[in-house]
Amino acid sequence: MEFETRAIHEGQKPDPQTGAVIVPIYLTSTYEQEAIGQHKGYEYSRTGNPTRQALEDALASLENAKFGLAFASGLAATTTVLSLLKTGDHIVAGDDLYGGTYRLLEKVVKNWGVDTTYVDIDNIHDFESAIQSNTKLIWIETPTNPLLKIIDIAALANFAHQNNIILVVDNTFASPYFQQPLNLGADIVVHSTTKYLGGHSDIIGGAVVTSNEELYQQLKFYQNAIGAVPSPFDSWLVLRGIKTLAVRMREHEKNALFLAKYLEKHPKVERIYYPGLPTHEQYHLAKEQMSGFGGMISLELKGGLTEVERFASRLQLFLLAESLGGVESLLCYPAKMTHGSLPEAERLKRGIKDNLVRLSVGIEHYLDLQADVENALADK
Ligand SMILES: *Cc1c(COP(=O)(O)O)cnc(C)c1O
């Protein structure tokens, strides 16, 4: 079955007892057992819950994976994956990372005795020179946040496997509709379902998918042992969001491409980052490994913080807010918001300048979005 059909039906059969077309929200912490040691597959809702199970099956299907696991947040998913590591292990990560992932690696995981080396993802050879005999895991995002760089997943997977290293891809920005890293050789895919999968800015959630049975068994054990699971209601909201993922992503992309082309030529814009523009440095790679370019645009305005503040305050439709991937358009200022936890020198080294803004292009009418941006950039 095709993606759109699986998004609506996979794991979501009508309820056998009542015929309810929509998976019920099973608000229960526990389950009656018929006899000691005899139950219907559910014992306690941290370990398993039917609404969460439906979501986990749907998530796996969308990434073409055998196994899916749902979490209370993207960072809960990330923490659970990083729990695969032990004191003395080493991580290599791309340097253009979600700020919260960087904070987790530096302020939490480091205390476990697990160090991370960050490499410039423009050059796959930098990964080769960063690995050590104790490197167990490579962590990347592509497209990256916020500079929307693209990494060759297939090439990196090849390299990782030659060296017995697990490759994890945070696929939040592309969503499974536009990119399926497991098909390109990645071992584990992580999502913040808070973003496109949920799609309506009303929940916090995360996901991990894999087709590797051994990794799945370990991750499932950690999901239960650590306990950072989503509530049945949150699971249900993500499941509802997933049903319209394909149509939303097509609109996000259409609007983003239209705005990117418009902004690229705007005299107040110094530089634009959108992988769907032929002027993007990795346009061809993006075209090859993704089936679409997504809804995120970053741009540098001519000037600095003053110009950014003026732009942000004059926008009416683009709301100034953290997060992304919802139906409404948002603007974020990475230097102070998503990447505020990076030390300034580190942030500048990574190319996140003071005049950089990130747009999460929503699915409002594209002409209204264009008018909003045009007005915000106008002299008067
Ligand atoms: C938001 C985000 C996360 C963290 O997810 P939460 O749901 O906020 O915990 C991780 N990676 C990326 C790329 C994100 O955008």
The ligand as an SDF file (V2000), in Angstrom:
LIG
                    3D

 15 15  0  0  0  0  0  0  0  0999 V2000
   12.0890   19.6860   18.4020 C   0  0  0  0  0  0  0  0  0  0  0  0
   13.1870   18.8180   17.9630 C   0  0  0  0  0  0  0  0  0  0  0  0
   13.7280   17.8410   18.8100 C   0  0  0  0  0  0  0  0  0  0  0  0
   13.2680   17.6860   20.2500 C   0  0  0  0  0  0  0  0  0  0  0  0
   11.9520   17.2580   20.3220 O   0  0  0  0  0  0  0  0  0  0  0  0
   10.9770   17.5980   21.5690 P   0  0  0  0  0  0  0  0  0  0  0  0
    9.7090   16.9740   21.1510 O   0  0  0  0  0  0  0  0  0  0  0  0
   10.9160   19.0880   21.6830 O   0  0  0  0  0  0  0  0  0  0  0  0
   11.5890   16.9900   22.7760 O   0  0  0  0  0  0  0  0  0  0  0  0
   14.7230   17.0290   18.3200 C   0  0  0  0  0  0  0  0  0  0  0  0
   15.1870   17.1690   17.0660 N   0  0  0  0  0  0  0  0  0  0  0  0
   14.7000   18.0940   16.2220 C   0  0  0  0  0  0  0  0  0  0  0  0
   15.2570   18.1960   14.8460 C   0  0  0  0  0  0  0  0  0  0  0  0
   13.6930   18.9540   16.6390 C   0  0  0  0  0  0  0  0  0  0  0  0
   13.2390   19.8870   15.8060 O   0  0  0  0  0  0  0  0  0  0  0  0
  1  2  1  0
  2  3  1  0
  2 14  2  0
  3  4  1  0
  3 10  2  0
  4  5  1  0
  5  6  1  0
  6  7  2  0
  6  8  1  0
  6  9  1  0
 10 11  1  0
 11 12  2  0
 12 13  1  0
 12 14  1  0
 14 15  1  0
M  END
$$$$
